[in-house]
């Protein structure tokens, strides 16, 4: 039987969601009315420096597989439109194979995640076997000559954190900072690149929906996540004074409608931590995320590599004194099939590198280009979107064989030559 308090809470939650939807709708309407961005002259691209970060990116949950008692298992609202998680690509047991593939690509950096739900499955109880797994993963990277970049929270936390109210409870901030100190101290000799929270604003949108939050809970979550990043930043720098710590943001676009959404998402989290970010880390998938998201499918998002140039230039104007790291860049296909728009993974990759080189030559202090992802993985409920340089047919191939796409030799050549050649002409239109 519903009480008056239940009814009031329902009204508050509904009103909050209406406001959030109105902001998104206004941004979309403004996006529709904008002109196409001005084209940029195609000129020879200078090579990138020898210390440039060439990498691949991944997340723990999406690639590891196996039973993990986390928030992802707990917050399944009917009707559940998700594929079973299962083994994913079994990175948990095949990480040495994948590290070898990364070495063969020639990358010098591999973004990995450490899953808090694995490390601390019960509050205060650290799982030594799972830490040993991460120990050996980092050792494998070290032996391969590859620098690890660690993400501490990639949308996943232990079920006991969920039980205590997740990020609406300030205790979760305390617990997260304690966990982060454990990881930072354990890997202080081998890890100097850190991301605290992945795409935090969109993480918050997911939490609002999955936990049925109202405005008060949202504001508590916002405060606690900002505090967690700020404290973790300080902890990591206490442990390693040379550490580079940040939290990556999603590029949503450069027209006025996207700028409105970007200002809102920055307010949600990034504005509260930007003074404690050593680099600006961005995830770039399309020039206009608002319009792209309307398609409903990752594989229909137009990749638009030239938009990366505009994004980098805009970020330089906003943060002139900070280096910029492309923490994720990639393109999806539907089950590995040819895309309707004809875009090919290898062309999108080369074009993205070209526009990165152009931005660097034009004075943007861009320090790295990290492809999402080395292999296909579990794209938050589905194995249909394929982002991998290596295809893995999770549904049909019990051996989970890593099958190279045409982007593998393309990336090898790009890395070997410190970029595309001076005579390179972008394939995709601006």
N, C-alpha and C positions, 0 to 999 in steps of 0.2 A: 504493500500500500504506500503510495507516494505521500510524503509530508509536504508542508508549505516550503520547508527548506529545500527539498528536492526540486520543487517546481521553480523556486527562485534561482537555484543553481543551473537548472536547465535553461531558463530564460537568459541568464548571464552568458552561458556558453554559446547559446545561439546568437545572441547579439554580438559577441566577440567574433564569431566566425563570419557573420554578415559584414562586419567592418573589414576583416581581413580580405574577404572576397571582393569587396568594393574597391579596395586599394589595387588588387590585381586586375580587376576589370577596367579601372581607370587607366592603368598603365597600358593595357592592351588596346584600348580605344585610341589613346594617344599614339601608340606605335603604328596603328593602321594609317594614321594621317601624315606620317613622316615621309620625306623624300628619300630616295636611294642615296647612300653616302657617296661623296665625290670619289672618283677613281684616283688611284695613285700611279704615277709613272713607273713602268717596269724598266729598271736599269740593272746593270751587273751587281751581284751581291758579293760583298767581301767575305772572306772566310772568318769563321769564329775562332776565338783564342784557344790556346792549348789547355787552359784550365776550365773551359766551358763544361758544364754538367750535361752529359748525355745519359739519359736514364729511361727506365721503365717504372711504372707505378702499379700498385696493387693494394688491396685491403685484406686483412686477416680473414674476416668472416666470409667474404665473397669467394675466396679461393681455397681455404683450408679444408672445409667439409667436416663431417662428423658431428656427434652429439655435443652441443654446448648449451648449457642452461642459462640463456640470456633473455633480454627483453624481446628479441626477435621472435622467439618461440611463444612468449607470453601474450603478446598483444595482437592476436589474430582475430579480427572482428568478422563475424559472418555477414554476407557470404565471403568466404576466403578464396580469392582468385589468385592463388599462388601455386607454383609447382613445388613438389617436395624438394627440400634442400639436398638431402642425401650426402654424397661424398664431395659435391662440387667437383673441382678438378684435382682434389686430393693433394693440395699443396702441403698439407700437414705431413705427408709421408713422401712426397716427391720433390721437396724443395731443393735437394741437391741436383736433381735433373734440371729443374728450372733455372737454378743459378748457373749451371753449365751452359744452358741456352742463352742466358743473358751475357755470359762471358763471350760466347761465340758471336753475339751481336756486336760486341765491342763497347757496350755501355760501361761507364765508370761509376754509376750510381743506381741503386735499386731501392725504390720506396716500398717498404713493407709495413705491415701493421702488427702490433702486439695486442692480442685480444684480452682485455681485462677479465672477461668472463672465464677464460681459460686459466689465467694466472691466479685469480682469487675467486674460486667457485663458491666459497662460503666466506662470510665476512671474517677477516682476520686469519683465514687459513690459506696459505700460499701453497700451490700445487708444484712441488719440486720437479716432477716429471715434465710438466708443461714448460717450466722455466728452462729445463735442460734442452727441450726442443728449440726454444728461441736462442739459447746459447749456441747450439750447433748450427742453426740457420745463420747467425751472425758470423760464426767461425767459417762457414762455407763461403760466405761473401768475402770475408777477409782473405781466405786462401785463393779466391778467384781474382783478387785485386779490385774488388768492387766495394764502393762506399755505401753503407746502409743509411737510408733516411727513414726514421721511425715515426709512424703516426700512432699516437697514444689512444685516441678514441675515434673510431670510424663508424659511428652510429650504433655501436654495440656496448652494452654494459651488463654486469651480472644480474641474475634474477633477484638476488637479495637487495640490490640497489633499487630495482623496480618496487619491491615490497615496502621500502622505506620512503616511497614517493618520488624516486628518481631525482631529476634536477630541480624539482620544486622544493626539495628539502636541502637546507644548507649543509646538513651532515654529509650529503653526497659530495659536495665540494671538498670537505675535509678528507673524506675517504679517497677521492680521486688524486688529490695532491700527495697523499701518503703513498698510494700506488705508483704515482709518477716518480716520486723520489726513489722508490725501490728500483724501478727500471733504469732511471738515470744513473744511479750509483753503480748498478750492476754492469752497465755497458759504457761507462765513462771513458774507457780507453779506446773503444772502437767506434763509437757513435757520436757524431758532433752535429748532425742535422736532425731537427725535430719539428714535427707538426703536432700541436696539442689536440685540436679538434678539427675534423674534416667537415668542410662546407657547413659551418655551424648554423647559419640562418636557415638552411634547408633541413638540417637536423632538427631544428626547433619546430619547423612546420610539421615534420613527421610526428614529433612528440605531441604537438597540439592535437593532431588528428587521432593518434593511437591511444592517447591517455585522456581524450575528451576534456581538454582543458578550457577553462574560462580565462578572463583577463588577469585576474589576480594570480592564478597559477603561472600564466605566461610571464608576468613581470617577475615573479620569484625565480623562474627558470632562467630568465635573461640575466638577472643579477648574479645568480649562482654560477652560471657558465662563464660570465665575464670574470668573476672572482677566481674561478678555478684556473682559467688561462693565466691570469696575472700572477697568481701564486706559483703555478707550475713553471712559468717563465723564470721567476726568481730562483726557484729551487734548482732548475737545470743549470742556470748560470752560476749558482753557488758551487755546484758539483763540477762544472766545466766552464771556465771563464771564456773559452774560445767557442763555445757552442753557438749555433745559429738556430733560433727558435721562431716559429711563426704559427699561423693558422690560416689555411687556404680558403679563398673565396671563389665563388662561381661567377664567371663573366656572364652577365645577362644581356648586354648590348650597349650600343653607343648612341642610339637615338633618344629623343626626349622621354618617350614612354618608358624605355628601359632604364634611363637615368633616374626616373621617379622610383621605380622598383629598387634600383641599386641603392638609392639614398635610404629607402626604408629598410632594406636588409642590412645595410651598414649600421643603421641605428640599432637594429636588433642585437648586434654583437660586435662588429668590427670596430666601430667608433670607440668602443669601450676598451679596446686592447691594442689599437694600432701603435701606440707608443711603446708597447712591449712586443713588437714584431720586428725581428732583425732584417727580414726581407718581406716583400709583398709577394705572396704565392697565389697564383690564379689557376683555375681549372677552366680550360677553353674548349667548347664543343661546337659552338655556332655563334654567329654575329648577333642573332636576335632570338634569345632563349624564350621570350614570351610567345612569339608567333610560332616558333618551332614546337614548343610544348603542346600547342593546340592540335598538332597532328596525332598525339596520343602514343606515338611510337618512336623510339630512339632512332630507328633506321630510316625514318623519314625526315629527320632533322637535316637541313642543308649544312654541310661542313664549313663552307665559307672561310678558307684559310686566310684570305686577305683581311678579314675582320680581326684576325689576331694582331696584325700590324697596327690597326687603329686602336685596339685594346691596349697594347703596350705603350703606344704614344700617349694615350689618355692617362694611363696610370703614372707615367713619368711626370705629366703635368700636375697630377694630384699629389704624388709622393716623390719630389725631385731628388731627395737625398737617400732614397732607399733602393737597393737592388731589387730586381724582379725575377722570380723563378716561375717558370711554367710548370706547375706541379702535376697537371694532367692535361693531355691533349689527345684527341682520338676521334674515331668515327665508327658507328655501328652499322652492321648489316643484319638482315633478317635470316637467321640460321645459316649465315655464310653465303647466301645467294647474292647475285648481282643486284645492285641497287636500281630502283626505278629511274633515278636521276643520272645514272651512269657514272657516278663518282667511284673511283677506285682507291682502295686503302693506300697503295703505294704513291699515287699521285697526291692525295691529300697530305700524306706525310712529307713528301718533298716540297710541296707548296708551302706547308706550314713552316718548314725550316727556312725556305727562301724568305718569307716575310719576317721571320725572326732575325735573319741576317740583315735584312733591310732596316729593321728597327734598331738593331745594334749599331749599324753604320750611321744611323741618323741620331745617335746620341743616347739611346735608351740603354740603361745598364741592365740588360737582361743577362742572367748568369746561367740559365739552364733550360733544357727542353726535355720533358719526361713524358713518354708515350703511355697512355692508358689503352691497353695493358699488354703484358708479355703474352698471356694466354687468355682465352675466353674465360668467363667466370659466371657466378650467380648474380644476375643483375637485379637484386632486391625483389625476388619473386618469380623470376623467369630466366630460363637459359636461351631464350630466343634471340635477344640482342647479343650480337657478337662483336666485341671490341678487340679481340686478341690479334697480335702479330702471328701467334700460333693458334690455329683452330683446335678446339677440343670438343668432340661430340659426346657430351655427357649422357644424353638420353640413350644413345644407340651403341656406344663403344665402351664396353666394360674395361678395356685396357687403357682408356683415357689417353690415347696416343696424341702427342703434340704434333700437329701437322703445319708446316710452315706456309704462310701466305706469301704472295709476291712482295709484301711489304718488308719481309725479312732481309732479302738481299738489298733492297732499297735503303733500309736503315743502316745496314752494314757499310754500304758505300758512302752514305752521308757522313757517318761518324769517321770513317777512314779519311775522308777528304775535308773534314772540319766544315762541312756544309755542302750545299749544292754548288756546282761550278759557276764561274763568272758568266758563262753563256746560257745558263738555265733560264727557261721561259715558263712561268706559271701555267698550269694546265686548266685550273678551275677559274671561272670568271669572277671578277670582283663584285 
